[in-house]
Amino acid sequence: MISIVCGVDVSKAKLDAAVLPVGSRGSFANDPEGIAALAAFCLEAGVELVVMEATGGLERQAYLALWERNLACALVNPRSVRRFAEAMGVLEKTDAIDADVIARFAHAIDVKPSPPPSPTQQRLSALVARLRQVTDDLVAQKQRRAAARDDETRQSLDEAIAFFVRQSKKLEGEIASMIDDDPLWARLAAAFRKIKGVASRTVARLMAELPEIGVYDNKAIAKLAGLAPLADDSGARSGKRRIRGGRAGVRSILFLVAAIAARFDDSLRDFRDRLLAVNRLDALTPKRSESSPGSAGVAVGV
């Protein structure tokens, strides 16, 4: 078990750090110079693991830079940390308190290092994210073009649309080349594209946002995507298993793909219909508790 942990609360401007059980604290700018100072601070304190919350990208620069300096890092779910704080009776919230709570959380659940993705994976994720941005911009420009009434405005919008179309095609080409050049990605892409309704952009997004696919088993992938029914049993009660958590972006695209693919694939459509039938049956089954008359100590849950 890792004994010396540095919890880092990340904000746009600064990085607040707390080292446990040493008790050292520090605050550093969230820029290259500040990150270098944070690394020196951790090395001096003998830190074995730096833990920070996943904050939508603000942590990315520090996370990668610390790994480059041979400091093991881990990213944790902010919601889990907040619930841990509340369970510990820590209701106050400041940057310094949050750093301390993150370190205590890491100690309590024995957080393990989470190495960064490979440079190739990072580039693919960046290209896919940029393609989504360009696509959104292109849709917005086309909507404005449809609403424009004067020639000068339409001409300006046409130029913007042409620019985003060029950007989109360039990004799509770079993404396709990356997937073709990677043996695993190429095999996965070929398998996905056999399903009608699965576009190349969908394949690229899955590769970028779910890099574990093709490496982990099916059950692990389902849980990562938030599609694995989770147990909800207690004593004799067998609760209904529901999905929750996981990667919302991946789950949303998979729901869309499944709906489209079911139109063309009879086996997928039949599988969907069976799941819906079971769900409707569960909804109609009356709930009985252990204490209800005639239950004989056996609960029938839904």
Contacts in CASP RR format, 6 or more apart in sequence:
PFRMAT RR
TARGET T0000
AUTHOR 0000-0000-0000
METHOD contacts of the structure
MODEL  1
MISIVCGVDVSKAKLDAAVLPVGSRGSFANDPEGIAALAAFCLEAGVELV
VMEATGGLERQAYLALWERNLACALVNPRSVRRFAEAMGVLEKTDAIDAD
VIARFAHAIDVKPSPPPSPTQQRLSALVARLRQVTDDLVAQKQRRAAARD
DETRQSLDEAIAFFVRQSKKLEGEIASMIDDDPLWARLAAAFRKIKGVAS
RTVARLMAELPEIGVYDNKAIAKLAGLAPLADDSGARSGKRRIRGGRAGV
RSILFLVAAIAARFDDSLRDFRDRLLAVNRLDALTPKRSESSPGSAGVAV
GV
1 110 0 8 1.000
2 48 0 8 1.000
2 49 0 8 1.000
2 106 0 8 1.000
2 110 0 8 1.000
2 111 0 8 1.000
3 21 0 8 1.000
3 48 0 8 1.000
4 19 0 8 1.000
4 20 0 8 1.000
4 21 0 8 1.000
4 22 0 8 1.000
4 45 0 8 1.000
4 46 0 8 1.000
4 47 0 8 1.000
4 48 0 8 1.000
4 49 0 8 1.000
5 19 0 8 1.000
5 20 0 8 1.000
5 47 0 8 1.000
5 48 0 8 1.000
5 49 0 8 1.000
5 50 0 8 1.000
5 51 0 8 1.000
5 103 0 8 1.000
5 106 0 8 1.000
5 107 0 8 1.000
5 111 0 8 1.000
6 17 0 8 1.000
6 18 0 8 1.000
6 19 0 8 1.000
6 41 0 8 1.000
6 42 0 8 1.000
6 45 0 8 1.000
6 47 0 8 1.000
6 49 0 8 1.000
6 50 0 8 1.000
6 51 0 8 1.000
6 103 0 8 1.000
7 17 0 8 1.000
7 18 0 8 1.000
7 19 0 8 1.000
7 20 0 8 1.000
7 50 0 8 1.000
7 51 0 8 1.000
7 52 0 8 1.000
7 99 0 8 1.000
7 100 0 8 1.000
7 102 0 8 1.000
7 103 0 8 1.000
7 106 0 8 1.000
8 15 0 8 1.000
8 16 0 8 1.000
8 17 0 8 1.000
8 38 0 8 1.000
8 50 0 8 1.000
8 51 0 8 1.000
8 52 0 8 1.000
8 59 0 8 1.000
8 62 0 8 1.000
8 99 0 8 1.000
8 102 0 8 1.000
9 15 0 8 1.000
9 16 0 8 1.000
9 17 0 8 1.000
9 52 0 8 1.000
9 53 0 8 1.000
9 95 0 8 1.000
9 96 0 8 1.000
9 98 0 8 1.000
9 99 0 8 1.000
9 102 0 8 1.000
10 30 0 8 1.000
10 52 0 8 1.000
10 53 0 8 1.000
10 55 0 8 1.000
10 58 0 8 1.000
10 59 0 8 1.000
10 62 0 8 1.000
11 30 0 8 1.000
11 55 0 8 1.000
11 58 0 8 1.000
11 95 0 8 1.000
12 30 0 8 1.000
12 58 0 8 1.000
13 29 0 8 1.000
13 30 0 8 1.000
14 27 0 8 1.000
14 28 0 8 1.000
14 29 0 8 1.000
14 30 0 8 1.000
14 95 0 8 1.000
15 27 0 8 1.000
15 28 0 8 1.000
15 29 0 8 1.000
15 30 0 8 1.000
15 34 0 8 1.000
15 35 0 8 1.000
15 38 0 8 1.000
15 62 0 8 1.000
16 25 0 8 1.000
16 26 0 8 1.000
16 27 0 8 1.000
16 28 0 8 1.000
16 95 0 8 1.000
16 96 0 8 1.000
16 98 0 8 1.000
16 99 0 8 1.000
17 24 0 8 1.000
17 25 0 8 1.000
17 26 0 8 1.000
17 27 0 8 1.000
17 28 0 8 1.000
17 38 0 8 1.000
17 41 0 8 1.000
17 42 0 8 1.000
17 99 0 8 1.000
18 24 0 8 1.000
18 25 0 8 1.000
18 26 0 8 1.000
18 96 0 8 1.000
18 99 0 8 1.000
18 100 0 8 1.000
18 102 0 8 1.000
18 103 0 8 1.000
19 25 0 8 1.000
19 42 0 8 1.000
19 45 0 8 1.000
19 47 0 8 1.000
19 103 0 8 1.000
20 100 0 8 1.000
20 103 0 8 1.000
20 104 0 8 1.000
20 107 0 8 1.000
22 45 0 8 1.000
22 46 0 8 1.000
24 41 0 8 1.000
24 45 0 8 1.000
25 96 0 8 1.000
25 99 0 8 1.000
25 100 0 8 1.000
26 41 0 8 1.000
27 95 0 8 1.000
27 96 0 8 1.000
28 34 0 8 1.000
28 35 0 8 1.000
28 37 0 8 1.000
28 38 0 8 1.000
28 41 0 8 1.000
29 37 0 8 1.000
30 58 0 8 1.000
30 61 0 8 1.000
30 62 0 8 1.000
32 61 0 8 1.000
32 65 0 8 1.000
35 61 0 8 1.000
35 62 0 8 1.000
35 65 0 8 1.000
35 66 0 8 1.000
36 65 0 8 1.000
38 62 0 8 1.000
38 66 0 8 1.000
39 65 0 8 1.000
39 66 0 8 1.000
39 69 0 8 1.000
39 71 0 8 1.000
42 50 0 8 1.000
42 66 0 8 1.000
42 71 0 8 1.000
43 69 0 8 1.000
43 71 0 8 1.000
47 71 0 8 1.000
48 72 0 8 1.000
49 72 0 8 1.000
49 73 0 8 1.000
49 74 0 8 1.000
49 106 0 8 1.000
49 111 0 8 1.000
49 113 0 8 1.000
50 66 0 8 1.000
50 71 0 8 1.000
50 72 0 8 1.000
50 73 0 8 1.000
50 74 0 8 1.000
51 73 0 8 1.000
51 74 0 8 1.000
51 75 0 8 1.000
51 76 0 8 1.000
51 102 0 8 1.000
51 103 0 8 1.000
51 105 0 8 1.000
51 106 0 8 1.000
51 111 0 8 1.000
52 59 0 8 1.000
52 62 0 8 1.000
52 63 0 8 1.000
52 73 0 8 1.000
52 74 0 8 1.000
52 75 0 8 1.000
52 76 0 8 1.000
52 102 0 8 1.000
53 59 0 8 1.000
53 75 0 8 1.000
53 76 0 8 1.000
53 77 0 8 1.000
53 78 0 8 1.000
53 81 0 8 1.000
53 102 0 8 1.000
54 75 0 8 1.000
54 76 0 8 1.000
54 77 0 8 1.000
54 78 0 8 1.000
55 78 0 8 1.000
59 75 0 8 1.000
63 73 0 8 1.000
63 75 0 8 1.000
63 116 0 8 1.000
64 116 0 8 1.000
66 73 0 8 1.000
67 73 0 8 1.000
67 115 0 8 1.000
67 116 0 8 1.000
72 113 0 8 1.000
73 113 0 8 1.000
73 114 0 8 1.000
73 116 0 8 1.000
74 106 0 8 1.000
74 111 0 8 1.000
74 112 0 8 1.000
74 113 0 8 1.000
74 114 0 8 1.000
75 114 0 8 1.000
76 102 0 8 1.000
76 105 0 8 1.000
76 106 0 8 1.000
76 111 0 8 1.000
80 105 0 8 1.000
81 98 0 8 1.000
81 101 0 8 1.000
81 102 0 8 1.000
81 105 0 8 1.000
84 101 0 8 1.000
84 104 0 8 1.000
84 105 0 8 1.000
84 108 0 8 1.000
85 91 0 8 1.000
85 93 0 8 1.000
85 98 0 8 1.000
85 101 0 8 1.000
85 105 0 8 1.000
88 101 0 8 1.000
88 104 0 8 1.000
90 97 0 8 1.000
90 101 0 8 1.000
105 111 0 8 1.000
116 122 0 8 1.000
117 125 0 8 1.000
117 211 0 8 1.000
120 178 0 8 1.000
120 182 0 8 1.000
121 208 0 8 1.000
121 211 0 8 1.000
123 178 0 8 1.000
124 175 0 8 1.000
124 178 0 8 1.000
124 179 0 8 1.000
124 204 0 8 1.000
124 207 0 8 1.000
124 208 0 8 1.000
125 208 0 8 1.000
125 209 0 8 1.000
127 171 0 8 1.000
127 174 0 8 1.000
127 175 0 8 1.000
127 178 0 8 1.000
127 204 0 8 1.000
127 208 0 8 1.000
128 175 0 8 1.000
128 204 0 8 1.000
128 205 0 8 1.000
128 207 0 8 1.000
128 208 0 8 1.000
128 209 0 8 1.000
129 208 0 8 1.000
130 171 0 8 1.000
131 168 0 8 1.000
131 171 0 8 1.000
131 172 0 8 1.000
131 175 0 8 1.000
131 201 0 8 1.000
131 204 0 8 1.000
132 205 0 8 1.000
134 164 0 8 1.000
134 167 0 8 1.000
134 168 0 8 1.000
134 171 0 8 1.000
135 168 0 8 1.000
137 164 0 8 1.000
138 161 0 8 1.000
138 164 0 8 1.000
138 165 0 8 1.000
138 168 0 8 1.000
141 157 0 8 1.000
141 160 0 8 1.000
141 161 0 8 1.000
141 164 0 8 1.000
142 161 0 8 1.000
144 157 0 8 1.000
145 154 0 8 1.000
145 157 0 8 1.000
145 158 0 8 1.000
145 161 0 8 1.000
148 154 0 8 1.000
148 157 0 8 1.000
172 200 0 8 1.000
172 201 0 8 1.000
175 200 0 8 1.000
175 204 0 8 1.000
176 200 0 8 1.000
176 204 0 8 1.000
178 185 0 8 1.000
179 185 0 8 1.000
179 186 0 8 1.000
179 189 0 8 1.000
179 203 0 8 1.000
179 204 0 8 1.000
179 207 0 8 1.000
180 186 0 8 1.000
180 189 0 8 1.000
184 214 0 8 1.000
184 215 0 8 1.000
185 207 0 8 1.000
188 203 0 8 1.000
188 207 0 8 1.000
188 213 0 8 1.000
188 214 0 8 1.000
189 200 0 8 1.000
189 203 0 8 1.000
189 207 0 8 1.000
192 198 0 8 1.000
192 202 0 8 1.000
192 203 0 8 1.000
192 206 0 8 1.000
193 200 0 8 1.000
193 203 0 8 1.000
195 257 0 8 1.000
195 261 0 8 1.000
195 265 0 8 1.000
196 260 0 8 1.000
196 261 0 8 1.000
196 263 0 8 1.000
196 264 0 8 1.000
196 265 0 8 1.000
197 257 0 8 1.000
197 260 0 8 1.000
197 261 0 8 1.000
197 264 0 8 1.000
198 257 0 8 1.000
198 260 0 8 1.000
198 261 0 8 1.000
202 253 0 8 1.000
202 257 0 8 1.000
205 250 0 8 1.000
205 253 0 8 1.000
206 213 0 8 1.000
206 250 0 8 1.000
206 253 0 8 1.000
207 213 0 8 1.000
209 247 0 8 1.000
209 249 0 8 1.000
209 250 0 8 1.000
210 221 0 8 1.000
210 224 0 8 1.000
210 225 0 8 1.000
210 247 0 8 1.000
210 250 0 8 1.000
212 220 0 8 1.000
212 221 0 8 1.000
212 224 0 8 1.000
213 221 0 8 1.000
214 221 0 8 1.000
216 224 0 8 1.000
219 228 0 8 1.000
222 228 0 8 1.000
223 246 0 8 1.000
224 246 0 8 1.000
224 247 0 8 1.000
224 250 0 8 1.000
225 246 0 8 1.000
225 247 0 8 1.000
225 250 0 8 1.000
225 251 0 8 1.000
225 254 0 8 1.000
226 243 0 8 1.000
226 244 0 8 1.000
226 245 0 8 1.000
226 246 0 8 1.000
226 247 0 8 1.000
226 250 0 8 1.000
226 251 0 8 1.000
227 243 0 8 1.000
227 251 0 8 1.000
227 254 0 8 1.000
228 243 0 8 1.000
229 241 0 8 1.000
229 242 0 8 1.000
229 243 0 8 1.000
230 241 0 8 1.000
230 242 0 8 1.000
230 243 0 8 1.000
230 244 0 8 1.000
231 239 0 8 1.000
231 241 0 8 1.000
232 239 0 8 1.000
232 240 0 8 1.000
232 241 0 8 1.000
232 242 0 8 1.000
233 239 0 8 1.000
236 290 0 8 1.000
236 297 0 8 1.000
236 298 0 8 1.000
236 299 0 8 1.000
237 289 0 8 1.000
237 290 0 8 1.000
237 299 0 8 1.000
237 301 0 8 1.000
238 299 0 8 1.000
238 300 0 8 1.000
238 301 0 8 1.000
239 301 0 8 1.000
239 302 0 8 1.000
240 282 0 8 1.000
240 301 0 8 1.000
240 302 0 8 1.000
258 268 0 8 1.000
258 272 0 8 1.000
261 268 0 8 1.000
262 268 0 8 1.000
262 269 0 8 1.000
262 272 0 8 1.000
263 269 0 8 1.000
282 302 0 8 1.000
283 302 0 8 1.000
285 300 0 8 1.000
285 301 0 8 1.000
285 302 0 8 1.000
287 300 0 8 1.000
287 301 0 8 1.000
287 302 0 8 1.000
288 295 0 8 1.000
288 299 0 8 1.000
288 300 0 8 1.000
288 301 0 8 1.000
289 295 0 8 1.000
289 299 0 8 1.000
290 297 0 8 1.000
290 298 0 8 1.000
290 299 0 8 1.000
END
